[in-house]
Amino acid sequence: MKTIQTIAVIGATGMLGRHVTHVLKREGFAVTAVVRDMQMAQRKLHPEISLHKADLQSVGSLQTAFRDVDFVYLSLSTGPGEKKSGFKTEIDGVKNVIEAAKRTKVKRIGFLSSLVKDYDNDWWVFDIKRRAVQLLLEADIPVTIFYPSNFYENITELQMSGRRIFLAGTQHTKSWWVGTQDYGKQVAAAFLQTHEENREYPVQGPEPYNFEEAADIFNQHYKYKKLKKLKAPLWILKLFSVLSSKVDFQYRIVHAINNYDEEFKAQKTWQELGKPRQTLKNFAEQF
């Protein structure tokens, strides 16, 4: 008789974590979303997803959440409201997760990182992302780290508002866009592997586009309404970045993505975890 694998997801209500959580459930895992806000989680997640209240700043609450859990998946990122001097989600939070996972004998931790984390060596946020990866790789517990390109959902959940798609600056290179449904299946496949080594996987889709090309393709195949592109020069964000830490955060992220020279690196990922099937055209037609 096949044993159902259990997995705890931290970050399950986020833009990416929500989709991956539902895919893991469809792929046959018993999924528990570890959340701070139970009411928000109930609104955002399918009723079949179990919920457990815990705080990333409390090892004890995480330890209780991880009891009888096989795996932990982290869909975490440093947000624009975080400060270098305060609690850092991807450092302090990851340390707490590692400690709680060791105490409860979790078999493997999965972690969502980023392909562009190595672009800017001077920004403390990217430094935190690099340190988080190092913490996990050096932890006395098997880990799988995913380094994704741009997600299709960035268009619908970050760039699109009403009848407009917003673009900032010009992307000088191209990204290998991927959908969260394919990514979620890769995450599921990674947790079903039986090896005990650390693994690192670039996550990229089947087609490379810059932001403007992606917006045009989405608009061409989106069935419900035609969208208007609104493009702002990046220097406007830079101008206001000195006045607001949140604007500075957005400027640095967009600047990195626009200038990061992304190479295709996902062949091994496709071989071991499955090749992404969804195209941007498919995504736009189904959205």
For each residue, the residues with C-beta under 8 A, 3 or more apart:
1:
2:
3:
4: 28 29 30
5: 28 29 30 70 71 191 192
6: 29 30 31 32 68 69 70 71
7: 24 29 30 31 32 69 70 71 72 73 191
8: 31 32 33 34 52 65 66 69 71 72 73
9: 12 17 20 21 24 31 32 33 34 72 73 75
10: 17 34 56 72 73 74 75 76 97
11: 14 16 17 74 75 76 77 112
12: 9 17 18 21 33 34 35 41 45 49 75
13: 17 18 33 35 37 40 41 44 45
14: 11 17 18 75 77
15: 18 19 153 157 158
16: 11 19 20 75 112 151 153 180 183
17: 9 10 11 12 13 14 20 21 75 112
18: 12 13 14 15 21 22 44 45
19: 15 16 22 23 153 180 181 184
20: 9 16 17 23 24 73 75 180 183 184 187
21: 9 12 17 18 24 25 31 33 45 49
22: 18 19 25 26 45 46 49 184
23: 19 20 26 27 180 181 184 185 187 188
24: 7 9 20 21 27 29 31 73 184 187 188
25: 21 22 29 31 46 48 49
26: 22 23
27: 23 24 184 185 188
28: 4 5 188
29: 4 5 6 7 24 25 188 191
30: 4 5 6 7 50
31: 6 7 8 9 21 24 25 49 50
32: 6 7 8 9 49 50 51 52 65 69
33: 8 9 12 13 21 41 45 49 50 51 52
34: 8 9 10 12 52 54 62 65
35: 12 13 38 40 41 51 52 53 54
36: 53 54 55 56
37: 13 40 41
38: 35 41 42 51 53
39: 42 43
40: 13 35 37 43 44
41: 12 13 33 35 37 38 44 45 51
42: 38 39 45 47 51
43: 39 40
44: 13 18 40 41
45: 12 13 18 21 22 33 41 42 49 51
46: 22 25 49
47: 42
48: 25
49: 12 21 22 25 31 32 33 45 46
50: 30 31 32 33
51: 32 33 35 38 41 42 45
52: 8 32 33 34 35 64 65
53: 35 36 38 61
54: 34 35 36 58 61 62 64 65
55: 36 58 61 62
56: 10 36 62 76 89 93 96 97
57: 87 92 93 96
58: 54 55 61 62 96
59: 62 63 96 99 100 103
60: 63 64
61: 53 54 55 58 64 65
62: 34 54 55 56 58 59 65 66 96 97 99 100
63: 59 60 66 67 100 103 104
64: 52 54 60 61 67
65: 8 32 34 52 54 61 62 69 100
66: 8 62 63 69 72 100 101 103 104 106
67: 63 64 104
68: 6
69: 6 7 8 32 65 66 72 104 106
70: 5 6 7 106 107 108 191
71: 5 6 7 8 106 107 108 109 110 191
72: 7 8 9 10 66 69 97 101 106 108 109 110
73: 7 8 9 10 20 24 109 110 111 112 187 191
74: 10 11 94 97 109 110 111 112
75: 9 10 11 12 14 16 17 20 112
76: 10 11 56 89 90 93 94 111 112
77: 11 14 89 90 112 114
78: 82 88 89 90 125 128 129
79: 82 89
80: 245 246 249 250
81: 246
82: 78 79 86 87 88 89
83: 86 245
84: 88 124
85:
86: 82 83
87: 57 82 92 93
88: 78 82 84 91 92 93 128
89: 56 76 77 78 79 82 92 93 94
90: 76 77 78 93 94 128 129 131 132
91: 88 94 95 128 131 132 135
92: 57 87 88 89 95 96
93: 56 57 76 87 88 89 90 96 97
94: 74 76 89 90 91 97 98 111 132 135 136
95: 91 92 98 99 135
96: 56 57 58 59 62 92 93 99 100
97: 10 56 62 72 74 93 94 100 101 109
98: 94 95 101 102 109 135 136 139 141
99: 59 62 95 96 102 103
100: 59 62 63 65 66 96 97 103 104
101: 66 72 97 98 104 106 109 141
102: 98 99 105 106 139 140 141
103: 59 63 66 99 100
104: 63 66 67 69 100 101
105: 102
106: 66 69 70 71 72 101 102 109 141
107: 70 71 142
108: 70 71 72 141 142 143 144 191
109: 71 72 73 74 97 98 101 106 136 139 141 142 143 144
110: 71 72 73 74 143 144 145 146 187 190 191
111: 73 74 76 94 132 133 136 143 144 145 146
112: 11 16 17 73 74 75 76 77 146 148
113: 117 129 132 133 145 146 147 148
114: 77 117 129 147 148
115: 147 148 149 202 203 204 260 262
116: 119 126 256 257 260 262
117: 113 114 126 129 130 133 147
118: 121 126 130
119: 116 126 256 259 260
120: 123 126 252 256
121: 118 126 127
122:
123: 120 126 127 252
124: 84 127 128
125: 78 128 129 249 252
126: 116 117 118 119 120 121 123 129 130 256
127: 121 123 124 130 131
128: 78 88 90 91 124 125 131 132
129: 78 90 113 114 117 125 126 132 133
130: 117 118 126 127 133 134
131: 90 91 127 128 134 135
132: 90 91 94 111 113 128 129 135 136
133: 111 113 117 129 130 136 137 145
134: 130 131 137 138
135: 91 94 95 98 131 132 138 139
136: 94 98 109 111 132 133 139 143 145 198
137: 133 134 143 145 198
138: 134 135
139: 98 102 109 135 136 143
140: 102
141: 98 101 102 106 108 109
142: 107 108 109 195 196 197 198
143: 108 109 110 111 136 137 139 198 199
144: 108 109 110 111 190 191 198 199 200 201
145: 110 111 113 133 136 137 198 199 200 201
146: 110 111 112 113 183 186 187 190 201 203
147: 113 114 115 117 200 201 202 203
148: 112 113 114 115 151 178 183 202 203 204
149: 115 175 176 177 178 202 203 204 205 262
150: 154 175 177 178 211 214 257
151: 16 148 154 177 178 179 180 183
152: 155 156 177 178 179 180 205 218 278 280 283
153: 15 16 19 156 157 158 179 180
154: 150 151 157 158 159
155: 152 158 159 160 165 214 215 218
156: 152 153 159 160 287
157: 15 153 154 160
158: 15 153 154 155
159: 154 155 156 165 166 167 211 215
160: 155 156 157 164 165 166 227
161: 164 166
162:
163: 225 226 227 228
164: 160 161 227 228 229 230
165: 155 159 160 215 218 219 227 228 229 230
166: 159 160 161 230 231 232
167: 159 211 212 215 229 230 231 232
168: 231 232 234 237 250 254 258
169: 232 233 234 237 254 255 258
170: 210 212 234 258
171: 174 175 210 211 212 257 258
172: 210 258 259
173: 210 259 260 261 262
174: 171 208 209 210 213 262
175: 149 150 171 208 209 210 211 214 257 262
176: 149 204 205 206 207 208 262 264 266
177: 149 150 151 152 205 207 208 209 214 280
178: 148 149 150 151 152 182 183 203 204 205 276 278
179: 151 152 153 182 183 205 276 278 283
180: 16 19 20 23 151 152 153 183 184
181: 19 23 184 185 278
182: 178 179 185 186 205 274 276 277 278
183: 16 20 146 148 151 178 179 180 186 187 203 276
184: 19 20 22 23 24 27 180 181 187 188
185: 23 27 181 182 188 189 273 274
186: 146 182 183 189 190 201 203 269 273 274 276
187: 20 23 24 73 110 146 183 184 190 191
188: 23 24 27 28 29 184 185 191 192
189: 185 186 192 193 272 273 274
190: 110 144 146 186 187 193 199 201 273
191: 5 7 29 70 71 73 108 110 144 187 188
192: 5 188 189
193: 189 190 199 272
194:
195: 142 199
196: 142
197: 142
198: 136 137 142 143 144 145
199: 143 144 145 190 193 195
200: 144 145 147
201: 144 145 146 147 186 190 266 268 269 272 273
202: 115 147 148 149 265 266 269
203: 115 146 147 148 149 178 183 186 266 269
204: 115 148 149 176 178 262 264 265 266 269 276
205: 149 152 176 177 178 179 182 276 278 279
206: 176 275 276 277 279
207: 176 177 279 280
208: 174 175 176 177 262 264
209: 174 175 177 213 214 217 280
210: 170 171 172 173 174 175 213 214
211: 150 159 167 171 175 214 215 257 258
212: 167 170 171 215 216 229 231
213: 174 209 210 216 217
214: 150 155 175 177 209 210 211 217 218 280
215: 155 159 165 167 211 212 218 219 227 229
216: 212 213 219 220 229
217: 209 213 214 220 221 280 281 284
218: 152 155 165 214 215 221 222 227 280 283 284
219: 165 215 216 222 226 227 229 284
220: 216 217 281 284
221: 217 218 280 281 284 285
222: 218 219 225 226 227 284 285 287
223: 284 285
224:
225: 163 222
226: 163 219 222
227: 160 163 164 165 215 218 219 222
228: 163 164 165
229: 164 165 167 212 215 216 219
230: 164 165 166 167
231: 166 167 168 212
232: 166 167 168 169 236 237
233: 169 236
234: 168 169 170 237 238 251 254 255 258
235: 238 239
236: 232 233 239 240
237: 168 169 232 234 240 241 247 250 251 254
238: 234 235 241 251 255
239: 235 236 242
240: 236 237 243 244 247
241: 237 238 244 247 248 251 252
242: 239 248
243: 240 247
244: 240 241 247 248
245: 80 83 248 249
246: 80 81 249 250
247: 237 240 241 243 244 250 251
248: 241 242 244 245 251 252
249: 80 125 245 246 252 253
250: 80 168 237 246 247 253 254
251: 234 237 238 241 247 248 254 255
252: 120 123 125 241 248 249 255 256
253: 249 250 256 257
254: 168 169 234 237 250 251 257 258
255: 169 234 238 251 252 258 259
256: 116 119 120 126 252 253 259 260
257: 116 150 171 175 211 253 254 260
258: 168 169 170 171 172 211 234 254 255
259: 119 172 173 255 256
260: 115 116 119 173 256 257
261: 173
262: 115 116 149 173 174 175 176 204 208
263:
264: 176 204 208 267
265: 202 204 269
266: 176 201 202 203 204 269 270
267: 264 270 271
268: 201 271 272
269: 186 201 202 203 204 265 266 272 273
270: 266 267 273 274 275 276
271: 267 268
272: 189 193 201 268 269
273: 185 186 189 190 201 269 270
274: 182 185 186 189 270
275: 206 270
276: 178 179 182 183 186 204 205 206 270
277: 182 206
278: 152 178 179 181 182 205 282 283
279: 205 206 207 282 283
280: 152 177 207 209 214 217 218 221 283 284
281: 217 220 221 284 285
282: 278 279 285 286
283: 152 179 218 278 279 280 286 287
284: 217 218 219 220 221 222 223 280 281 287
285: 221 222 223 281 282
286: 282 283
287: 156 222 283 284
